[in-house]
Amino acid sequence: MSAIRTFAGLCSAAILGLIQPLSPAQAADQITLRVEHFLPPQSTAQVGLLEPWAKKVMAASHGRLKIEIYPAMQLGGKPPQLYDQVKDGVIDAAWTLPGYTPGRFPTSEVFELPFMITTAAATSRALYEFYEKHLQKEFADVHPLAFHVHARGLIHTREKAVTKIEDLKGLKLRAPTRRVGQMLEELGATQIGMPVPQVPEALSKNVIDGAVVPYEVIVPLRVHELTKYHAQLDGKHGLYTSVFIFAMNKRKYDSLPADLKKAIDDNSGAALSQEAGRIWDQADVDGYEITKKAGGQFTSIGGAEAERFRKAAEPVIAEWIADMNKRGFDGKTLYNDALSLIEKYSK
C-alpha cells in the first residue's frame, strides 16, 4: 500500500497537468511551480487544499502554469526546513507550520494560545485579516498565498482516558508548537515536541503516551489505530489550534508576468484561507467518524472541569503577552485583536 501511495504522490503532477492540451508555443512558455509538503499524498493538505488549488490556478492560466505537488518531503529535507526552502528558492512553494521553527514567528503564535479557536473556517479567516494588519513584516521574505488553522485540537492517548486535569500528570504528549507545549506543561503533562509525521513511530515505540492533534490528521497517519482514548474540551473555544502557511518563493512570484500573477492572486488570499478552514472542519468530522468506527472511546470535558483547564492555561497567555511586550509590541492589544477578529467571523 505504501508503494502505491508513493507512486500516487509522484504522479500527482502528471495528473494535475492534464487540464488541457497545449500548443508547441504554449508548452515552450509553460512555467512549472514545485509545491512540497510533509504529509502523505492522501492527506487533507494535498487532496483537500493543494490539488484543487493547483487545478484552479492552472485553468486560470490557460495551462501556462504547471503545478507539481510533492508530498511527504519528496524533494528532500525535513518538515522544519520547508519555510527556508521556500524563502531560499530551493522549492517554489510549500504548505507548512511556522511553529516548526520555534520563536521565529512570535506574533502569529497568538492564534496557537489556549482557547482561541472556534471553528477552523472562522479562525482561519480571522487569521488572514490579522496577517494583513500585523504579520506582513514577520512573513516578508516569502509571498503568502494563504494562512489557516486546523480544527480544534484534542488529546489522544494510548492507555489512559483523560477526564480531568489530574489525568494528564506524568503523561508524555506530543506537542506541535512551543506554545501548545507550554500549555501541556501547565496542565501537568510532559510535552515532547516533534513534527506530526513522527507521531506514529513514537506511539508504537512508547516514546510518547499520546498526542494532541485534530481528528483530521490522525487518519492518514493511522494514529487512530495506535490510540484508544480521545478527549475534547467543550465550549465555544476549543483547547488549541496550530497555524499553517501556504507560501510561495517571493522572487519566483515577482518574476511572473502580470496575467499569471493574477491567476494565482484570484485563487489565494482571504477566500482561500477561509476555504482551507472549512475543508479542515469537514475533514475533522470525517476523521471523528472513522475513529469512532475503529473503536475509539471519547470524553467530552465541560462545565467546571473545562473551566479548570482554562484557568490552568492562563499563564501561557500571560507569558506570550509579556514576551511580545519585550519585543516592543503591545501584546495585550494584539491578543485582544486576534480574539476580536475570531469573534467577528464566528457570528
N, C-alpha and C positions, 0 to 999 in steps of 0.2 A: 504493500500500500504506500509506504514512504517513497518508493521509487516512482510510483505513478504520480504522486503529488509533486515530487521534484520535477518530473517531466512536464507536468501541467504548468508549474511555475515558469520553467524555462521557455515554454511555448506560448506564454501569455502575450508576449509582444507580437508574435506572428498572428495570433488570433485577433488581437486588437487592431492590427494593421489592415485587416480585410474590410475596411469601411467602404471603399470604392476604388476601382482601378485608376491608376494614374497614367497619364501620357508620358512618353520619354522625357519631355521637357519638364513636366511637373516632378517626376521622380528625381531628376538631377537637382532640382531646387529643394527637395524634401529635407527637413531638419529633424533629427532624431533627438528626443529627450529621454534620458535614462532615469527612471524613478526607482528608488530602493526603499525597502522597509524590513523590519526584523521578524515579522510573524509569518506563519505558513501561508501558502497560496490560497487555502480555503478560508482564511480569516476574514472577519468583517472589514478589516482595513483594506484588504485587496478587493474582495468580491463586492462589498457594500459601498466603498468610497472610491478607491483608486481606479478600478476598471470602468465604472460608469463615468467618472470624471474624464478619463482618457478618451473614451468614445465620443463624449460631447465636444471636447476640445478638438479632436481630430476631424470631426464632422464640421465644426465651425471654421476650421482652417482649410476645408475642402481638400484634405489629405496632405497638405504641405507640412503639417506637423505629424511626426510618427512618435508615439509614446510607448516605450518599452518598460515593463514593470518587472522588477527583480525582487521576489520575496526572500525571506529567511537569510538576509545578508549575502546573497549570491555573488555580489560584486566584491566581497571581501570586507574585512574589518569586523568590529563588534558594535552592538547597538549604541553604546555611549559615544561612538565616533561618528555617527551619522550626521549630526549637525555640522561638524567641522568638514566632513566630506563634501557637504553641500556648499558651505562657505568657501572652501578652497577650490571648488570646481572639479573634484575627483568624480562626483556624480552630478547630474543636473538638478535633481530634486529628491526629496526624501520625506517620509512620514515618520515622526519620532516624538519622543518626550523631551522637552527642555530639562526636566528634572533628572534625567540620566546623567547630567553633569552638575552635581550639587553646588549651589551657591552662585552659579554663573548667571542665572536669570532670576534674581531675587524678587523683582516686582511681580512677575507672573505667578509666583508661589501663593499669592493671596487666594487664588481660586482653589488651592490644594489644602487650605486650612480646614480644620474640623467644622462640619455642619454649615457648609456654604451651599452645596448643590441642592437644587430642587429636582428638575428633570435635566437630562443631558441637552435637550434641544434649547430650553430656555437659558441654561447656564452657558452653553456654547455661544449663543447669540450675544449674551451679556459680555462674555469674554472677548469677542471680536470688537465690540464697541469700546471695551476697556483698553484693548490694544490700540485702537485709533486715538484714544485720549492719553494713554500713559506708557505704552510699551514700544513705540516706534523706535526710540533710541536703543532700547535693550536688544532689539532684533534688527538693527540697521545693517548688519553685514550679510543679510540674506533678503530674499524677496518673499515674504509670507503670502501663501495662497489661501490659507485658512487656519484658524485656531478652533479647537473644540475640546470637550471633555468626554469621558465615558460616563455611563450611568452610575448610580450610587454604588460605591464600593462596599463589599460585605466581608465578613470574617469566615473563612473556610478552614476547618480543622479536621485532622485525621481521626483522633481517638477521643476527643473530649468536646462535649457541647458547651457553647458559651451562652449563658443565660443572664449573667450578671458580671460586673467588673471583676470580682474576685476570681472568676473562672479564667481570666487572662494571665494571672500571676504564674510566672515560670514558663509560659508558652513561648517558643521561638517562632515568630511570624515574619514572613517575607513582607518587606515594605517597598513600594515603588520609588518613592522620593524621600528626601530628608525630612520634610515637614510631616508627612504621613508617618515616617519612622519615629519622629519625636512624639507624635500623638500616641502611638502604640506604647512607647516608653512611659508616658504619663498615665496610661491606662493599666500599667503593670506588666506588660509583655516585654519580651526581649526582641528587638527588631533586628532583622537580618536584611540588609539592602542587596538587591540583585535585580537585573533585568528579568522580565517575565518569562522569556524562553527557558531560563534556568530552573524555573519552579518545579516542573515535573520531576526532574532528576533529583532535586533537593528533597522533595517529598518522598520519593521512592527510596532514597538512601538515609532517611531520617535526619537529614541535616536541619530541617525545619519541621515544626509541628503543624503548620498551616500557612495560609497566605491571605492577604487582603487584596482582592481583585473583584471586578464585577462578574456577573454570571456570563456575560458575553464572551469573555476571553478564556474561561475555563474549558469551554467545549473544544475549540481547535487544539488546545494543549492537553486535553483529556484529564484536566485537573479534577473534574467531577468524578472520575474513576479512582482517584487517589485520596479524596477526602470524603468524609461521611456527613459532617455537620456543617450547617450553613446558617449564620446569624446575621440579621439585618436590624438596623436602628429605625424605628418608626418615626413619623412626624413629617412636617413639610420639608425639612432639610435633612439630607442623608449624612452618613458618617463622614465621607470624604469623596473626592474625585481626583483625577490626575489630568494635567494639561497636556495636550498634544499640539504639535505644529506640523503643518504640511507646507514645506518651503522649497523655493527654487533658488539656484545659484543666481546671484544678483547680476553678474557680468553676462551670463547666458541670457537672462531675461532682457537686459538692456540692449543686447546685440540683435534682438529680433526686430523685424520690420513692424510698423505700426499695426497692420492688419492681423498679424499673428499674436502680437501683444493683446489686441482686443479679443481674439479668440480665447485667450487664457483669462483675461480680466472678466469677461462676461460670464465665465463659469467658475469664478473664485470669489473670495471676499466674504462679506456678511452672509449672503444667501447660502454659500457652500458650507460655512461654519455651522449655521443653524441646521442645515440638512444633515450634516455629519452627526450632530447631536441627536436628531430624530432617528437616524439609522442605528445609532448605538442604543437608544431607548428600546427600539423594536428588537434588536439583537439580544438585549438583556432579557426581554420577555421570552424569546425563543430559548435562550440558554437556561432559564429557570425551568421551563417545561422539560427540557432534555435532562437536567439534573434531577428533577422530580422522578422521571421515568427510570433513572439509574438507581433509585432507592435512597436519595438524599433525605436527611432529616433536617427540618427547618425550625428556626427560632426567630420570633419577632420580639424585639426588645422595645417596650414602650413605657409610657407613664413615668412614674417616679424613677425607675431604673434607667430609662433613657436620659432623664434629667441628670442623673449621677454621671453618666458618660459625658454629657455636655459640660458639666461643671469641671470634671477632671481634666478635660481637654483645653480649658481656657488658658492655661499657661503657654500653650503653643501659639495661640493668637497673640498674647501679650509679648512673647519673645519676638515674633515676626514684626510687630509694630515697633518695638524698641530697636531692632536691627535696622529697619528702614529709616528710623529717625537718625541713627548713627551715620547712615549713608547720605544724609542731607535731604531726605524726603519727609513728608508728613504722613507717617504710617497710618495713623488713625483715620485720616481723610481718605487715603487710598482704600483701606479696609471698608469704610462706610460706603464709598462709591461703588466698590465691587458688589457689596450686598444690595445696594440700591438698584443697580443695574439688573441683578438677578431677580429681584422683586418685580422690576418693570416688565421683564419678559416672561415672568411666571404667572401673570394675571390671566 
